[in-house]
Amino acid sequence: NTLACILFDISFDDVNDPEYQRVYEFVDDEANEPLVGEADIIPLLRFTPLYARKAERMKRIRARQDAWLTEKIGARQQHLVEGGEVQTLCDILLQTMDSPCPGQRLSYENIKEICNEIIFAGTDTTATTTETVLAHLLNNPDKATALRAELDDVFGSLQRMPSAAEFSRLRYTNAVIKEAMRMTCAVPFNSHTCTADTEVLGYRIPKGAMCINNIYA
């Protein structure tokens, strides 16, 4: 809900909202297709029948994502064309399409992919990290007790949501989150394709090579 509001100035009434279900389904479906990403690490998987079926399914999932993003970005474009004020992150990104500076100019496809990454990374990865923190706390009840004590000390009986400004006071909470992410990273590997021949630490990396970052290294 927060990300949809920041990007497109839309919100969902509850989890049964049809629009929410539409977004949830394609985000959840993409998160449950691990073999497609694993083929970047083990290229031989691309030649297996299982990968071929999953790749086709991923194309259909991406088509649903693309349709939703095109619809929402189009609505923001129309808002700006009609003289509306800049209100969302998507509006700011759309403004760069007319930038006189090539280095600041984004294409429509760039903007769509940025919005897609924010929606996906901001939902599945955040949910996975939250589950990881809770799992570690369940296995370390003394840490959970200390965490609860800090939250009670900072917020007491306040009947409101905490603000970002108060996060600096939650030193133990911050440490718990970071330690859980260190021990169990939600995305341990990340891959990018090299766009030009280059050399790193004496190793030649040809254009088109798949470079995989090991977060744990």
Disulfide bonds with the S-S distance in Angstrom:
none
